[in-house]
Amino acid sequence: MFALTGKSAIVTGGSSGIGRAIAKGFRNAGAQVLVADRRPTPDDFEFCETDVSCEEDVALMFETAQRQFGRVDILVNNAGIQPLGVGFERVTGPLLERTFAVNVHGVTFGLKHAARALADGGRVINIASFTGMIGLPGAAVYAASKAAVIHLSRLGAIELSPRHITVNTISPGTIRTPAVTEIPDNPEIAFIEQRTPLGRLGEPEEVAALCQFLASDEAAYITGQNIAIDGGLTTGWIEHPVVPPANVQNGRWTDDL
């Protein structure tokens, strides 16, 4: 079940973190995988040096995959940068431009060239973030870019539907990757462990498993969807220190107190 035997895939940003887990999961499921990244993968994958903000690089990665595998069935737009902790007062033009160039332009170019190069019945999976779904401080640039990815997926699902190519989004919560764990005394980790319903960080392999399902034949009737894999994070916090007003007594509301 959820096998990818005979399929070929491109995973952008596949040299580390979630992307690396996706690439390894796809290969274990039987797919041929091309990793498209700015630096080589430490694992033995076909590799194409790619900056997804550059359309020429995106076109080249498709050409490389077609030359290596004969066809391309799956595209995972995973590459991204994560300038969290930057509120509106610290936003600059260069930061905004680079974040959107990678996170938004990269997905847009991926969809554009997938429409030309992906096999009929193929799959596009875009990696967004829970920050694109809810508001939180210090995410002015990053969250806006990921919200754009979620909507681009819906548009792509409509435009590619005549060829039965599905386009879906995965929005991870806080995942145990170097981007999180290599920040010294990262306060986000304790916050997630204390407030998220499932009480822990996610693992890259859990995101990869969801990605494998969406890439499989069994997911052929799912398109245009955004699926959060966040331990319940976007459902709400498990702790909310609210004191009931004096009007509530013995389970009843009294108007005139």
WOWO-V595694 format. One record per pair of residues at least 12 apart in sequence whose ideal C-beta (glycine too) atoms are under 10 Angstrom apart, sorted by sequence separation. I is the first residue (numbers start at 1). J is the second residue. D is the distance in Angstrom with one decimal. If there is no record, write none. Layout:
# WOWO-V595694
{{I,J,D} {I,J,D}}
This chain:
# WOWO-V595694
{{11,23,4.5} {14,26,9.3} {23,35,5.4} {33,45,5.5} {34,46,4.6} {35,47,5.2} {36,48,4.9} {37,49,7.4} {38,50,6.9} {48,60,6.7} {49,61,8.9} {83,95,6.0} {131,143,4.0} {132,144,8.0} {155,167,8.4} {156,168,9.3} {157,169,9.4} {174,186,9.4} {180,192,9.0} {189,201,6.6} {245,257,8.2} {9,22,8.6} {10,23,9.5} {11,24,9.5} {22,35,9.7} {23,36,10.0} {32,45,9.3} {33,46,6.9} {34,47,7.2} {35,48,7.4} {36,49,8.0} {37,50,6.2} {38,51,5.8} {48,61,4.6} {62,75,8.3} {83,96,9.2} {86,99,9.2} {111,124,6.5} {129,142,7.3} {130,143,9.1} {131,144,9.1} {132,145,7.7} {133,146,8.3} {153,166,9.9} {154,167,7.9} {156,169,9.6} {176,189,8.7} {188,201,9.0} {214,227,7.7} {9,23,7.9} {11,25,9.7} {23,37,9.6} {32,46,7.4} {33,47,9.9} {34,48,5.9} {35,49,10.0} {36,50,3.8} {37,51,9.2} {38,52,8.9} {47,61,9.9} {48,62,9.2} {50,64,8.9} {61,75,9.2} {81,95,9.6} {110,124,7.2} {129,143,7.4} {131,145,9.1} {132,146,3.2} {133,147,7.6} {153,167,5.1} {154,168,9.6} {174,188,6.0} {213,227,9.5} {11,26,7.0} {20,35,8.0} {35,50,8.9} {36,51,9.4} {37,52,9.1} {48,63,8.9} {49,64,9.6} {83,98,8.4} {111,126,8.2} {128,143,9.8} {131,146,5.6} {132,147,4.0} {152,167,8.6} {153,168,6.3} {154,169,8.3} {174,189,7.4} {10,26,10.0} {11,27,9.8} {19,35,7.6} {27,43,8.4} {34,50,9.5} {36,52,7.4} {48,64,4.4} {83,99,5.8} {110,126,7.8} {129,145,8.7} {130,146,8.4} {131,147,8.1} {132,148,7.6} {153,169,4.2} {211,227,9.9} {9,26,5.1} {19,36,9.3} {20,37,9.2} {24,41,9.4} {27,44,9.3} {47,64,8.9} {48,65,7.5} {58,75,9.8} {81,98,7.0} {82,99,8.8} {107,124,9.1} {128,145,8.8} {129,146,4.2} {132,149,6.5} {133,150,7.3} {152,169,8.5} {153,170,9.6} {174,191,8.5} {175,192,9.9} {210,227,6.6} {8,26,9.4} {9,27,8.7} {19,37,7.4} {23,41,7.0} {27,45,7.4} {46,64,7.7} {81,99,6.0} {128,146,4.4} {129,147,8.9} {132,150,5.2} {151,169,9.1} {174,192,4.7} {210,228,10.0} {211,229,9.4} {7,26,7.9} {14,33,7.4} {24,43,6.6} {26,45,9.8} {38,57,9.3} {46,65,7.7} {58,77,9.5} {80,99,8.6} {107,126,5.4} {127,146,8.9} {128,147,7.7} {132,151,8.9} {150,169,5.2} {173,192,7.2} {174,193,9.4} {210,229,5.4} {9,29,9.6} {11,31,9.7} {14,34,8.3} {15,35,6.0} {23,43,7.3} {48,68,8.9} {81,101,9.2} {82,102,9.9} {83,103,9.7} {106,126,9.7} {107,127,8.9} {126,146,9.6} {128,148,8.7} {129,149,8.1} {149,169,6.5} {181,201,8.6} {209,229,9.0} {4,25,9.0} {14,35,3.6} {15,36,9.2} {16,37,8.0} {20,41,6.6} {24,45,8.6} {36,57,8.0} {46,67,10.0} {58,79,10.0} {81,102,5.1} {82,103,8.8} {107,128,8.8} {128,149,4.3} {129,150,9.0} {150,171,6.9} {180,201,7.1} {4,26,5.8} {7,29,8.3} {9,31,4.9} {11,33,6.2} {12,34,9.6} {13,35,8.5} {14,36,6.7} {15,37,4.1} {19,41,8.8} {20,42,7.9} {23,45,6.0} {36,58,8.1} {46,68,5.4} {80,102,5.9} {81,103,6.6} {127,149,7.7} {128,150,5.0} {149,171,8.7} {174,196,7.8} {180,202,9.9} {207,229,5.7} {2,25,9.8} {4,27,8.7} {7,30,7.2} {8,31,6.4} {9,32,7.1} {10,33,7.8} {11,34,7.4} {12,35,8.2} {13,36,7.7} {14,37,5.7} {15,38,8.0} {16,39,8.3} {20,43,7.1} {23,46,10.0} {46,69,8.1} {79,102,6.6} {80,103,4.7} {126,149,5.3} {128,151,9.6} {146,169,9.1} {173,196,7.0} {206,229,6.4} {4,28,9.0} {5,29,7.4} {6,30,7.0} {7,31,4.5} {8,32,4.4} {9,33,5.1} {10,34,4.9} {11,35,5.7} {12,36,4.7} {13,37,5.7} {15,39,5.5} {36,60,8.9} {37,61,9.6} {79,103,8.3} {80,104,9.4} {103,127,9.6} {126,150,7.9} {128,152,9.2} {147,171,9.9} {176,200,8.8} {177,201,9.1} {4,29,4.1} {5,30,3.4} {6,31,8.1} {7,32,7.4} {8,33,7.6} {9,34,7.1} {10,35,8.1} {11,36,7.0} {12,37,6.9} {13,38,8.5} {15,40,6.5} {16,41,8.0} {20,45,9.1} {36,61,4.2} {52,77,7.5} {81,106,9.8} {103,128,8.8} {128,153,7.7} {146,171,7.4} {173,198,9.2} {176,201,4.6} {177,202,9.4} {206,231,9.4} {3,29,5.7} {4,30,5.0} {5,31,7.5} {6,32,8.8} {7,33,9.4} {8,34,7.5} {9,35,9.6} {10,36,5.7} {11,37,8.5} {12,38,9.9} {15,41,4.3} {16,42,8.3} {35,61,9.5} {36,62,9.2} {52,78,9.3} {53,79,8.9} {77,103,9.4} {80,106,7.4} {103,129,9.2} {126,152,7.0} {174,200,9.3} {175,201,6.4} {176,202,6.8} {177,203,9.3} {2,29,6.6} {3,30,5.5} {4,31,3.9} {14,41,6.1} {15,42,7.2} {34,61,6.9} {52,79,4.7} {79,106,5.7} {80,107,8.7} {126,153,4.9} {174,201,5.3} {175,202,4.5} {176,203,5.6} {177,204,6.0} {202,229,6.3} {1,29,10.0} {3,31,8.9} {4,32,9.1} {15,43,8.5} {34,62,9.2} {36,64,8.1} {51,79,8.6} {52,80,8.5} {53,81,9.6} {78,106,9.5} {79,107,8.9} {125,153,8.7} {173,201,7.9} {174,202,6.8} {175,203,6.9} {176,204,6.9} {202,230,6.9} {4,33,9.3} {14,43,9.0} {36,65,8.3} {50,79,7.7} {77,106,6.5} {78,107,9.7} {103,132,9.7} {124,153,7.7} {173,202,5.7} {175,204,5.9} {176,205,9.7} {202,231,6.1} {11,41,9.3} {15,45,8.7} {34,64,6.4} {77,107,4.6} {126,156,7.9} {172,202,6.3} {175,205,9.8} {176,206,9.6} {177,207,9.5} {201,231,7.8} {14,45,7.0} {34,65,4.5} {77,108,9.2} {79,110,9.0} {175,206,7.9} {200,231,6.4} {202,233,9.2} {15,47,8.2} {33,65,9.2} {34,66,9.7} {75,107,9.9} {77,109,9.0} {78,110,9.8} {124,156,6.2} {172,204,8.9} {175,207,6.2} {198,230,8.7} {199,231,7.4} {14,47,8.7} {32,65,8.5} {34,67,9.9} {77,110,4.4} {124,157,8.4} {197,230,9.2} {198,231,3.6} {199,232,9.2} {11,45,8.4} {34,68,6.4} {76,110,8.9} {77,111,7.7} {172,206,8.7} {173,207,9.5} {196,230,7.4} {197,231,6.2} {198,232,5.5} {34,69,7.4} {75,110,5.8} {172,207,5.3} {196,231,4.6} {197,232,3.1} {198,233,8.6} {10,46,9.5} {12,48,9.5} {14,50,9.7} {32,68,7.5} {33,69,9.2} {75,111,8.4} {124,160,7.1} {133,169,9.9} {171,207,9.9} {196,232,6.0} {197,233,7.6} {13,50,8.9} {32,69,5.0} {77,114,8.7} {123,160,10.0} {132,169,8.6} {134,171,9.9} {170,207,6.4} {195,232,9.8} {196,233,5.0} {198,235,9.9} {8,46,9.5} {10,48,8.2} {12,50,6.5} {31,69,9.4} {32,70,9.3} {34,72,8.3} {75,113,8.5} {103,141,9.1} {107,145,9.2} {122,160,8.2} {133,171,5.9} {170,208,9.8} {172,210,9.0} {192,230,9.1} {193,231,9.7} {195,233,8.2} {196,234,9.8} {197,235,6.2} {12,51,9.9} {13,52,7.7} {32,71,9.7} {36,75,9.4} {75,114,5.0} {103,142,7.6} {106,145,9.9} {107,146,9.9} {132,171,6.3} {192,231,7.5} {196,235,9.0} {197,236,7.7} {199,238,7.7} {10,50,9.1} {12,52,5.4} {32,72,9.7} {36,76,9.5} {74,114,9.5} {104,144,8.8} {105,145,9.7} {108,148,8.9} {120,160,9.8} {129,169,9.7} {131,171,8.4} {133,173,9.9} {170,210,5.8} {196,236,9.7} {197,237,8.2} {198,238,9.2} {32,73,9.2} {33,74,8.8} {34,75,10.0} {36,77,9.8} {37,78,9.3} {38,79,8.2} {72,113,9.5} {99,140,9.9} {100,141,8.1} {103,144,9.2} {104,145,5.3} {107,148,8.0} {108,149,9.3} {111,152,6.6} {115,156,8.1} {122,163,7.8} {124,165,6.5} {125,166,8.6} {126,167,7.2} {128,169,5.0} {129,170,9.4} {130,171,5.3} {131,172,9.9} {170,211,6.2} {192,233,7.2} {195,236,9.2} {196,237,7.7} {197,238,5.4} {31,73,7.8} {32,74,9.9} {36,78,9.3} {37,79,6.9} {72,114,7.9} {75,117,8.6} {99,141,4.9} {103,145,3.8} {104,146,8.9} {107,149,5.3} {110,152,9.4} {111,153,8.4} {114,156,7.9} {118,160,7.8} {120,162,9.4} {121,163,7.5} {122,164,8.2} {123,165,7.0} {124,166,7.1} {125,167,7.9} {126,168,7.4} {127,169,7.6} {128,170,7.0} {129,171,5.6} {130,172,6.9} {131,173,9.4} {168,210,9.7} {195,237,4.4} {196,238,7.3} {31,74,6.9} {33,76,9.4} {35,78,10.0} {36,79,7.4} {75,118,6.4} {98,141,9.2} {99,142,6.4} {102,145,8.2} {103,146,6.7} {104,147,9.7} {105,148,9.9} {106,149,9.2} {107,150,10.0} {120,163,4.8} {121,164,4.7} {122,165,4.7} {123,166,5.5} {124,167,4.4} {125,168,5.7} {126,169,4.9} {127,170,5.5} {128,171,4.6} {129,172,6.3} {130,173,4.9} {168,211,9.4} {194,237,8.9} {195,238,6.1} {53,97,9.6} {74,118,8.0} {96,140,8.7} {97,141,9.8} {100,144,8.1} {101,145,9.5} {104,148,4.8} {108,152,6.2} {111,155,8.1} {112,156,9.3} {115,159,6.9} {119,163,8.7} {120,164,6.0} {121,165,6.8} {122,166,7.9} {123,167,8.0} {124,168,7.6} {125,169,7.5} {126,170,7.5} {127,171,8.0} {128,172,8.1} {129,173,8.2} {130,174,8.0} {170,214,7.3} {194,238,8.3} {195,239,5.8} {12,57,9.8} {53,98,7.7} {72,117,5.6} {73,118,7.0} {74,119,9.2} {84,129,9.3} {95,140,9.6} {96,141,5.5} {99,144,8.3} {100,145,5.6} {103,148,7.6} {104,149,6.6} {107,152,5.4} {111,156,4.5} {115,160,5.9} {118,163,7.9} {119,164,9.9} {120,165,7.1} {121,166,8.5} {122,167,9.6} {123,168,7.9} {124,169,9.6} {125,170,6.3} {126,171,9.5} {127,172,7.0} {129,174,9.6} {169,214,9.4} {194,239,7.0} {195,240,9.1} {12,58,8.3} {53,99,9.9} {71,117,8.7} {72,118,5.6} {73,119,5.2} {80,126,9.9} {95,141,5.9} {99,145,5.2} {103,149,6.5} {107,153,8.0} {110,156,9.0} {111,157,9.8} {114,160,7.2} {119,165,8.3} {129,175,9.7} {168,214,5.2} {191,237,9.5} {53,100,8.8} {54,101,8.7} {58,105,9.2} {71,118,8.6} {72,119,6.5} {73,120,9.6} {75,122,7.5} {76,123,8.5} {77,124,7.0} {78,125,8.2} {80,127,6.9} {82,129,8.2} {84,131,7.5} {95,142,9.7} {99,146,9.7} {108,155,9.5} {112,159,9.8} {118,165,5.7} {167,214,9.8} {168,215,9.5} {10,58,9.6} {26,74,7.3} {53,101,3.9} {54,102,10.0} {58,106,7.2} {61,109,9.9} {62,110,8.9} {71,119,5.1} {73,121,7.8} {74,122,6.4} {75,123,7.3} {76,124,7.9} {77,125,7.2} {78,126,8.2} {79,127,8.5} {80,128,8.8} {90,138,8.8} {96,144,8.5} {100,148,7.6} {104,152,7.3} {108,156,8.9} {111,159,7.9} {115,163,8.0} {166,214,7.5} {12,61,7.5} {52,101,8.7} {53,102,4.9} {57,106,9.3} {58,107,10.0} {61,110,8.9} {70,119,9.8} {73,122,5.0} {74,123,4.7} {75,124,4.9} {76,125,4.8} {77,126,4.6} {78,127,4.4} {80,129,8.3} {82,131,9.2} {88,137,9.7} {91,140,5.4} {92,141,9.1} {96,145,8.9} {107,156,8.5} {111,160,7.7} {166,215,9.2} {26,76,8.1} {51,101,9.1} {52,102,6.2} {53,103,8.9} {55,105,7.9} {58,108,9.4} {59,109,8.0} {63,113,9.3} {72,122,7.1} {73,123,6.8} {74,124,7.8} {75,125,7.3} {76,126,7.9} {77,127,6.6} {87,137,6.1} {88,138,9.5} {90,140,8.3} {91,141,5.9} {115,165,7.8} {10,61,6.0} {51,102,8.0} {52,103,8.9} {53,104,9.2} {54,105,8.8} {55,106,9.4} {58,109,4.2} {62,113,5.1} {66,117,6.5} {71,122,8.9} {74,125,7.3} {75,126,8.8} {76,127,7.0} {77,128,9.5} {87,138,5.1} {89,140,8.9} {90,141,9.2} {114,165,7.1} {168,219,7.8} {10,62,7.1} {22,74,9.9} {53,105,5.3} {54,106,8.9} {57,109,8.5} {58,110,6.1} {61,113,8.4} {62,114,7.8} {65,117,8.1} {84,136,9.0} {85,137,9.0} {86,138,6.2} {87,139,8.0} {88,140,4.8} {115,167,10.0} {23,76,8.3} {52,105,7.5} {53,106,5.7} {55,108,9.0} {56,109,9.4} {58,111,9.9} {59,112,9.0} {60,113,9.7} {66,119,9.9} {85,138,4.6} {86,139,7.7} {87,140,5.6} {88,141,9.1} {91,144,9.8} {114,167,8.3} {166,219,6.9} {10,64,8.7} {22,76,5.7} {52,106,3.1} {55,109,4.8} {58,112,7.9} {59,113,5.7} {62,116,7.8} {63,117,8.1} {84,138,6.2} {85,139,8.1} {86,140,6.2} {87,141,9.3} {111,165,9.8} {166,220,6.8} {168,222,6.2} {175,229,8.4} {10,65,5.2} {23,78,9.0} {51,106,8.4} {52,107,8.0} {54,109,8.2} {55,110,9.8} {58,113,5.5} {62,117,4.3} {83,138,9.5} {84,139,5.9} {86,141,5.7} {166,221,8.3} {167,222,10.0} {168,223,6.3} {169,224,8.8} {170,225,9.5} {171,226,5.7} {172,227,9.8} {173,228,7.0} {175,230,9.0} {9,65,8.2} {10,66,9.9} {22,78,6.4} {50,106,9.1} {52,108,9.7} {53,109,8.1} {58,114,9.4} {61,117,9.6} {62,118,8.4} {83,139,8.8} {84,140,9.8} {86,142,7.4} {111,167,7.1} {164,220,7.5} {166,222,6.3} {167,223,5.9} {168,224,7.1} {169,225,7.0} {170,226,7.9} {171,227,6.9} {172,228,7.8} {173,229,6.8} {174,230,7.6} {175,231,9.8} {8,65,6.4} {19,76,7.4} {21,78,9.8} {52,109,6.7} {55,112,7.8} {59,116,8.9} {82,139,9.8} {83,140,9.1} {84,141,8.8} {85,142,8.9} {166,223,3.9} {167,224,6.6} {168,225,5.0} {169,226,4.2} {170,227,5.6} {171,228,4.6} {172,229,5.5} {173,230,2.8} {174,231,8.2} {8,66,8.7} {18,76,9.5} {19,77,9.9} {20,78,9.4} {52,110,6.9} {55,113,8.0} {59,117,8.6} {83,141,5.4} {84,142,5.3} {165,223,8.2} {166,224,8.1} {167,225,9.1} {168,226,7.4} {169,227,7.0} {170,228,8.1} {171,229,7.2} {172,230,6.5} {173,231,5.6} {10,69,9.4} {19,78,4.2} {82,141,9.9} {83,142,5.3} {84,143,8.5} {164,223,9.0} {166,225,9.0} {168,227,6.8} {169,228,9.3} {170,229,6.2} {171,230,7.0} {172,231,9.9} {173,232,8.4} {174,233,7.3} {8,68,7.9} {9,69,8.8} {18,78,6.2} {19,79,7.0} {81,141,9.6} {82,142,5.9} {173,233,4.3} {8,69,3.7} {17,78,8.5} {19,80,9.2} {81,142,8.1} {172,233,9.5} {173,234,7.6} {7,69,9.1} {8,70,7.5} {10,72,6.2} {14,76,7.7} {18,80,9.5} {80,142,8.7} {83,145,9.0} {107,169,9.5} {161,223,6.7} {171,233,9.7} {8,71,6.0} {9,72,7.5} {10,73,9.4} {11,74,8.4} {12,75,7.9} {13,76,8.6} {17,80,9.8} {82,145,9.6} {160,223,8.3} {161,224,8.5} {171,234,7.8} {7,71,9.0} {8,72,5.6} {9,73,6.6} {10,74,7.1} {11,75,8.3} {12,76,6.7} {13,77,8.4} {14,78,6.7} {15,79,9.5} {38,102,10.0} {81,145,8.7} {82,146,9.4} {160,224,10.0} {6,71,9.8} {7,72,9.2} {8,73,5.4} {9,74,3.8} {10,75,5.1} {11,76,4.6} {12,77,5.7} {13,78,4.3} {14,79,8.2} {17,82,9.9} {80,145,7.7} {157,222,9.5} {158,223,8.8} {7,73,4.4} {8,74,7.2} {9,75,7.3} {10,76,6.9} {11,77,9.0} {12,78,5.3} {13,79,3.2} {80,146,8.0} {157,223,4.4} {158,224,7.0} {6,73,8.4} {7,74,6.0} {9,76,6.7} {10,77,9.0} {11,78,6.0} {12,79,3.9} {13,80,6.4} {156,223,9.0} {157,224,3.4} {10,78,9.8} {11,79,8.9} {12,80,8.7} {13,81,9.5} {156,224,8.2} {157,225,8.1} {4,73,8.2} {80,149,8.4} {154,223,9.1} {155,224,8.8} {4,74,7.5} {153,223,8.9} {154,224,4.9} {153,224,6.8} {154,225,8.6} {77,149,7.8} {153,225,8.1} {154,226,8.1} {153,226,6.8} {36,110,9.5} {77,152,9.1} {150,225,9.8} {151,226,9.1} {77,153,9.0} {150,226,4.9} {149,226,9.0} {77,156,9.7} {127,207,7.8} {127,211,8.0} {125,210,9.0} {125,211,5.5} {125,212,9.6} {123,211,9.4} {125,213,9.9} {13,102,9.2} {125,214,5.2} {12,102,9.9} {75,165,9.3} {77,167,9.7} {124,214,9.4} {125,215,6.4} {123,214,6.5} {124,215,9.5} {73,165,9.6} {75,167,9.3} {77,169,9.4} {78,170,9.1} {123,215,4.8} {13,106,8.8} {122,215,9.2} {123,216,8.3} {133,226,7.4} {12,106,6.9} {76,170,9.0} {123,217,9.7} {125,219,9.6} {132,226,8.2} {134,228,9.6} {12,107,9.1} {82,177,9.6} {84,179,9.0} {133,228,6.5} {84,180,9.8} {121,217,8.6} {123,219,7.5} {132,228,9.8} {134,230,9.8} {82,179,5.6} {123,220,8.9} {133,230,8.8} {12,110,7.0} {81,179,9.4} {82,180,9.2} {85,183,9.5} {128,226,6.8} {130,228,5.9} {80,179,9.7} {84,183,9.7} {121,220,7.3} {123,222,9.8} {124,223,9.3} {128,227,9.8} {129,228,9.3} {130,229,8.9} {134,233,8.2} {10,110,8.4} {123,223,9.3} {126,226,9.0} {128,228,9.1} {130,230,4.9} {133,233,9.2} {134,234,5.6} {129,230,9.2} {130,231,9.7} {133,234,5.3} {125,227,9.8} {134,236,9.6} {10,113,9.9} {22,125,8.4} {85,188,9.3} {130,233,5.5} {131,234,9.8} {10,114,8.9} {84,188,8.3} {130,234,5.3} {22,127,8.3} {10,117,9.4} {10,118,9.4} {19,127,7.9} {18,127,6.5} {8,119,8.6} {7,119,9.0} {9,122,9.6} {8,122,9.8} {9,123,8.4} {10,124,10.0} {11,125,9.3} {12,126,10.0} {13,127,8.1} {7,122,8.9} {12,127,9.0} {7,123,8.6} {9,125,9.5} {11,127,9.8} {4,123,9.6} {78,207,9.4} {76,208,9.7} {78,211,8.6} {76,211,6.3} {74,211,9.1} {74,212,9.8} {76,214,9.3} {76,215,7.7} {74,214,9.2} {75,215,9.5} {74,215,4.9} {73,215,8.1} {74,216,9.5} {22,170,9.4} {18,170,8.9} {18,172,6.6} {21,175,9.0} {21,177,8.7} {18,175,6.1} {20,177,9.0} {17,175,7.6} {18,176,10.0} {19,177,9.4} {17,176,9.3} {18,177,6.2} {17,177,3.8} {16,177,7.4} {17,178,6.3} {18,179,9.1} {16,178,6.5} {17,179,6.3} {16,179,8.6} {17,180,9.0} {25,204,9.1} {29,208,9.6} {24,204,9.2} {25,205,6.9} {28,208,9.3} {29,209,9.8} {24,205,8.4} {31,212,8.9} {21,203,8.0} {22,204,8.0} {25,207,9.1} {26,208,7.9} {21,204,3.5} {22,205,9.3} {25,208,3.7} {29,212,5.5} {18,202,9.3} {20,204,7.2} {21,205,5.2} {24,208,7.2} {25,209,6.6} {28,212,8.7} {29,213,10.0} {31,215,7.7} {18,203,9.7} {19,204,8.6} {21,206,8.6} {22,207,7.1} {23,208,8.3} {25,210,9.7} {26,211,7.8} {31,216,10.0} {18,204,4.9} {21,207,6.6} {22,208,4.6} {25,211,6.9} {26,212,6.5} {29,215,8.2} {17,204,6.2} {18,205,9.4} {21,208,4.1} {22,209,9.4} {25,212,5.2} {29,216,7.9} {16,204,9.4} {18,206,9.7} {19,207,9.6} {20,208,8.9} {21,209,9.0} {22,210,9.5} {23,211,9.9} {18,207,5.1} {19,208,9.1} {22,211,5.0} {26,215,7.0} {17,207,9.4} {18,208,7.2} {21,211,8.6} {22,212,7.8} {25,215,9.3} {19,211,9.8} {18,211,8.5} {22,215,9.0} {11,208,9.8} {11,211,8.8} {9,211,9.7} {9,215,7.0} {2,209,8.4} {4,212,6.9} {7,215,7.3} {3,212,9.1} {7,216,8.7} {2,212,5.5} {7,217,9.2} {2,213,5.3} {4,215,6.1} {1,213,9.1} {2,214,9.5} {4,216,6.4} {2,215,8.2} {3,216,6.9} {4,217,8.9} {2,216,4.3} {3,217,8.1} {1,216,7.9} {2,217,8.4} {3,218,9.3} {1,217,9.7} {2,218,6.1} {1,218,6.8} {2,219,8.3}}
